[in-house]
Amino acid sequence: MEHSPLQHSQSSPQRPDVSVVVPAYEEAESLPELVEGVRSACEGANLSFRLWIIDDGSRDGTWEVVEGLHDEDDRVAGLRFRRNYGKSAALAVGFERAEGRYVVTMDADLQDDPNEIPALLEMLTEGDYDLVSGWKKNRKDPISKTVPSRFFNWVTRLFSGLPLHDFNCGLKAYRREVVKSIDVYGELHRYIPLLAKWEGYDRVAEKEVRHHPRKYGTTKFGVERFIQGFLDLITVVFLTRYAVRPMHFFGTLGTAAFALGFLVSLWLSFDKLVLGHPIGDRPLLLFGILLILFGSQMFTTGLLGEMIIQPRMEDTSTYEVSDALRPAEESVAPSAPQE
């Protein structure tokens, strides 16, 4: 049997080669086949693994299935939420407990192919990437899901600067340190590559993966999730670009609005005092005043943001350090006490 290029590392039973994190909501029928697929793929590539199934408040017997799978194979672990919190929350607790050298995420609906796991990890290690994201190029979903997704991915590429075709593909492979450094909440699981880039893990690649039609159950995708995802895109773009420099955003916006309002007011003053035209009933006067007020408020908001963020920036533990070279310890003989 060929040995995987990943086998250069020696993994203890406490730290497997790969942790597979699977959020699951109402997927009782899919899980046995999924677990068998993950087990077959990892064992075929000589990869030790631990599979974390995060039951996101299911009421269809998903947890009972997880318990049975754990009894059959203790490499299958699980967590159960008391209620449905969403995919981001499930990934967050899965990342917290992932102990493998590498971490793979995938959906529980069998549309992601577990046989892609070895190839994703091979690309991750051979290309020295931080993250490899799957690309469902030949997607097996209805048009009501594919068209909004393509638009969403196009907008995300435009705002993020990352040339990925499929940000929301559940099948991704990471180095362990990446998932330990990012905070995932809300609907931000869609933007994990962007969150990783913000933390300095910018070696991101994409691999075309197989996609299958849904075999059991129904899709959880809806229009409200598309809207929420778009709003979260605005949030994550702001957080990744301006979270530590709010004055750059609010100050720029405020300065531009104030300057335009001042120019409008200056023109109206010239029009009144020099040309003698009445300005009291002109909408332009109100527009100029509103621009000045808006600009002042934005500038003040930027200052308040800087004051709020300052204590956090003084805490150097918030910075991710990748490497460090320490100076040699200087041996200084203690001086004798003087009498």
N, C-alpha and C positions, 0 to 999 in steps of 0.2 A: 504493500500500500504506500502510495506517495505521501510524503510528509509535507504539511502545509508550511509556507514560509513564515507563518506566525509561531511555529513551534520552537523558535530559538529562545523563547522565554520559558522559564520554569514556573509553572503556576501551582500553588499549593491548593489543597482542598478548600481553604478559606478564601482563596482568590482565584477564581476560574479565569480562563482565557477571555471569556466574553459573558457579559450579562445582557440578557434579552428582556427588554421592558415592553409590556403589552397592555395598554389601557383597554378595558373591556366594559361595554355597557349593553346589556341585553344580548349577549352572544353565547348563550349556553350551548347551542347546537354546534357552533364552530370550534369551540375550544379543544375537544379531543383530537380532532384532525390537525389543528394548528400545533398542538404540543408534539404530536407524532412527527409533523413536518420539521419542526425546529430540532427535535432530537436526532432525526435521521440526517439532516443537513450538517449539524455540528459534529456528530460522531463520524460521519463520512469524511470530514476534513480534519479529524483528530483534534478537535477543539473541545476542551472542557467548558461547560457552560452552566449558568443558572438562569432560569426563566422566571421572571417576576410578572405575574398577572395581577393587575390592579382593577378590582371590581368597583366600578364607579357608580355604586348605589343601584345595581340591577335588581329587578324583582321577578326575573324569569327562571330562577334556579341557577344562575351563573356561579354563585359562590359554592353551592353544593357540588357543582361539577369541578371547580377548582380544588375543593377538599378531596374529592375522589382521585383527581390526577396527582395531587401531592402524596396521597397514600400509596399510589403505584410507583412514584418516582420522586424522591425527596429533593431532586434538583429543580423541581417545580415548586416555587414559593408564591404566596399570594397575600394581598392586602384588600380589605373590604371597607369602602366608605359607607357611612350610615345613610347618606343621601347622594344624589347625583351632583357632583361639583364641576364636572367638565374634564375634557381631555388634558388641558394644561395642568390641572391639579393632579391628575393621575400620573402624568409624566414627571411632575416635580417630586412626588414622593418616591416614584420609581428611581429617579436619578439619585435621590438621597440615599437609597439603599443599594444601589448598584455597586458591586465590589470587584467586578471584572476589570482586566486591563483595558478592554475595549467594551463599548456599550452599543447595542443595536436596538433601535425602536421599530416597531411594526404594528399595524392595526390587527384587530382580532377577527375581522370579518372574512378572512381567507382570500381577500383580493390581493394582498401582498404575498409574495411567494417566499417561503422560508429558505428555499434552495439558493436564493440570492445572497444569503448571509456570508458564506465563505468568499465569494467574489468581491463583495463590498469591503470586507476586512482586508483582503489581499490588496485591493486598490488603495485602501487607507494606509497600509504599511509601506508598500512598495513606492507609492507616490509621496510618502512622508506628509500626508495631509492631516489636518485636525478633524475634518468632518467630510464625509462623503454622503451626498444626498441622492436619493433615488429619483429617477425621472420616468413617470408613466407615459412614455411617448405614445404607445398604442393603448389608449385607455379604454377599459370596458365598462363605461358608465353611460347613463342616458344623457341626451343632449342638454337637459335641464340642469345637469350638474357640470358638464364639461365646458359649456360656453361661459358661464359665470366664472369658472375656475381659470380659464385662459385669460379673461379680462383681468381678474384679480392678480394673476402672476405677471401680466404685462405691467400693471400699475406698480406692483412691488419691485420689479426689476428697475423701473424708471426711478423710483424714490430711493431705493437702497443702493444701487450701483453694483449689485451682485448679479452676474449673468447666469442665473439659474432658471430653468424652464418650469420647474414644479416645486415651489416652496413648500406646499402643503402635503407632499408625499410623506406618508407615515414611515416609510422604510428608509432609515438613515443609520449610518455607522459613525461612531465618535471615539476619540481617545477619551479615556476616563476623566482626565483633568478638565476636559471641555464641559462635560455635564455637571461637574462639581463647581463650576465657576459661573454658571448662568442661572438667572431666576426666571422661572416660567409661571405665568399666572394669566387669568382672564382667557383670552384667545391667542396668547402670544406663542403657542406651540407652532403656529403657522410661520413664525418669524425666527425660529431657532438659529438658522444660519446667520441672520443679521445680528442677533444677540451675541452669538459666538464671535462674530467679527468685531463687535463693539468691545469685547473683553480681550481682544488681541489675537484671537484664533482665526486668522484670516486666510489660512490655507484650506480653502473650501473647494471641493470638486463635485461633479455630478456624474452619475452613472445611469445609463438606461436600464430599467428593470422590467421584468414581466409583470403584467397586471391581469387579474382574472375577474370574471363577472361575479357578482355577489351570489353565494350559494345558499345561504340561509338568512332569514330575517329581512328587515327593511333598512334602507339608508337613514341615517340620522341627520342628513344634510337638509337645510331649509333656507329660505330667503333671509330669515333673521340672523342666521350664522354668517351669511355673506356680508350683511350690513355691519354686524359686530366685528367681523374680520377687517373690514375697511376702516372702521373707527380705530381699531387697535393698531392698524398700520400707521395712522397719523400719530398715535401715542408713541409707538416704538421708534419712529423716525425722529420725533422730538426728543425722546429720552436718549437715543444714541448720539444725537448731534449736539444737543443743547442742555442736557441734564446738568452738566458741571459748568456751564457758562450761559445761564439764562439771560444775562444782559445783552449777549450778542444777538439773541432772537428778539426779545421785547424792546431792547434799546434801538436796534436797527429799524424795527417797525415803527416805534414811537418817534424816532428822529425824522423818518421819512414823512409820516403823517403831520407832525408839527411843522416841518419845513414847508410842506405843500399848503397847509392852513395859513401859515404866516405869509406866503406869497399871495394867496388869494386875498387876505386881509389887506396886504400892502397895495395890491391893485385897486381894491375897492376904495381905499383911502385916497389914492391918487385920483380915482374917478370922481370922488365926492369933492375933494378940496381943490383940484386943479380944473377938472372938466365941468364941475358943477352939477353932475347927475345925481339924482336921489338914489340912495342905496337901502333905505330902511325896509322896503317891501320886496327886496330881491332875494330869491332862494340861495344865491351864491354866498350871501352874507352868513346865513345860517350854516351852510356847508363849511365855510372857512372856520367858523367858531367850533363846530363839531370836530373838525380835523385837529384843531389845536388842543381841545380837551382830550380827545382820544390819544393823541401823541403824548400828552403829559401823563395820562394814566398808564400807557404802555411803558413809558420810561420809568415811572415809579414802580410798576410791577417788576421790571428788570432789576431795579435796586433792591427791592424786597427779596427777590429770588436769590440774589447774590448774598444777602445777609443770612438767609436760611441755609444756603448750601455751604457757607464758609466753615462752620464747625465740622461738617462731614469731611471737607477737603483737608482739614488739619489732621485728620486721623489717617495715617499712612497705611493702615491695615486694609483700606479699601482698594489699594492698588495691587493688581496681579503681577507678581514677580516670577519670571520664567527661569532665570539663571542668576547666580550670584558667585562672585569671587571674593573670598574673605582674606584680609591681610594676615600674615603670620603673627601669632601671638608674641609680643615682645616680652622677653623675660627680664624683669627688672628686679634686682636684688633689693629686698627691703632695707632701708637705711637703719643703721643702728640708732637707738634712742640716745639723744644727747643728754648728758648729765648737766 
